[in-house]
Amino acid sequence: MHCLRSALTAPGIVFGVSSVIAMLAIGEGAGKEAQEAIARLGSRNLIVETMEPPKERADTGDQEEVRSYGLTYKDAEVIRNSLPRVNVVVPIREIDQEARYHHRKIAVRIVGTVPWYTETASLHIIRGRFVSSMDTHLQENVCVVDQQLVQGLFGFEYPVGKDIFINGDYYRVVGVTGISASETEEDRREALAAQSSSGSAASGNVYMPITTAKCRFSEFEFSFSAGSRSAERVELQKITVEVDSMDRVVPMRDVLDTLLARLHEDKKDYRIMVPLELLRQARRTTLIFSIVLGSIAAISLLVGGIGIMNIMLASVSERTREIGIRRALGATKNDIVVQFLCETLLLTWAGGLLGILLGLLIPFLVTHFGGMDTVVTGISLVLAFGISALVGLTFGLYPAYRAANMDPIESLRHE
């Protein structure tokens, strides 16, 4: 076989195999990020969120209006006492405020919650402690801050034991939350970006007892426009419900919806999010994404296969006399077929192995320079190499068959 011609043909297989591996790695990495983000919400959790209902009438003319909607403390109590097979109920109140420490200030999100909040959230205490039952009972001015806030407000100072000023009161920092084992710094930035996109300019979270948040911060939000004044009253922004079994999550969603519908007869001012369903949907999406990317990359393998068939047909034409001599010396048609198939498979296997090496390098470069997570699986390696071998076998059959069916006498006369 002509060495230079083979070397120019093999890159079709090399790039085809590497593109299949790289595409599947990128798709798997993107899907993994989404699945991990959803999994951190808790596969056994049901998250009920306050949702602003549509206004019944437009605010026109000189008027005053107070709208009360959303989840309430009563809702959390009824859920805890009424629903069976529920392990934990976590009420959450969120308020956007500004925190100060000496001359520094930063926008924060106050998260008023209960001591068992850490049981349903991926929160990792790296210094100090979380809020306690005694803090909640006595409505203590204590708080737990996250690392993002520590960097922006305290700099290099040790935060535990320091006092920060929020909305006219001082709060003693008793703990610091860090990045858990399943969370990365990129996840933290994405979470903060999500807060910004939802209308919050918060650069960090401050966790405090829900009783303290209820007493120190108003539940009303006032707005003024031309000729009208209005106020909105919301008690809780979220309620997280943890079910004792993953199999009970979806059925419990219907039960929870029925219960809340009775408590909120006049308006639909809540929504129920099921992370488990989102996780399953993300996995299906990842599978479809990987199939699409892999199919697109596999097209380059077909192009490489056409190149392989082209070079083998040229090789058969150039070696017609050799084929005639072998047939005259007693070689059978099967011997000729095996000979050319072996040459084809040798070419595709060599290209496949080089493609695997390049396919392992591309995801590494994407992760290193692009900051995107990629996941190379063993299945993708086997699949890419198997497809390359199948392509070589398929596109090598016709040249081998054509060589085997040459007339020996005519082949010997070929110059």
PyMOL commands that set and color helices and strands:
alter all, ss='L'
color gray80, all
select helices_A, chain A and resi 3-39+73-82+115-119+133-138+147-153+185-197+210-216+246-263+275-318+320-328+333-370+378-404+408-413
alter helices_A, ss='H'
color red, helices_A
select strands_A, chain A and resi 45-50+63-68+86-101+104-113+124-128+142-146+163-166+169-178+205-209+220-225+228-233+238-243+270-273
alter strands_A, ss='S'
color yellow, strands_A
deselect
rebuild
show_as cartoon
